[in-house]
Amino acid sequence: MLVCRFADAARYAAVTGRELVDNLANELAASRRALAGIRSDSAAWKILPILTERTGFSRNRVWEQREILGVLDAYAAQIRRAS
């Protein structure tokens, strides 16, 4: 019984993990497309994926990439539903 539950959990983790990696790769590709046409040596490529400042402060800023966070939030919700 325990071995079967462990095997089921391992299969679930493998499948959902692969989906997570695919979704993150898709978002990274979308960020690259958003920077299409920008010189390859431009500083904009150093901030790939595109980050957004969230706090509005001039110090102690928090930067985020909303699309990546959306993928991670969806993955977390999927795992919560499954458990």
Beta strands, then each sheet from edge to edge (+ up, - down):
strand 1: 52-53
strand 2: 63-64
sheet 1: 1+ 2-
end
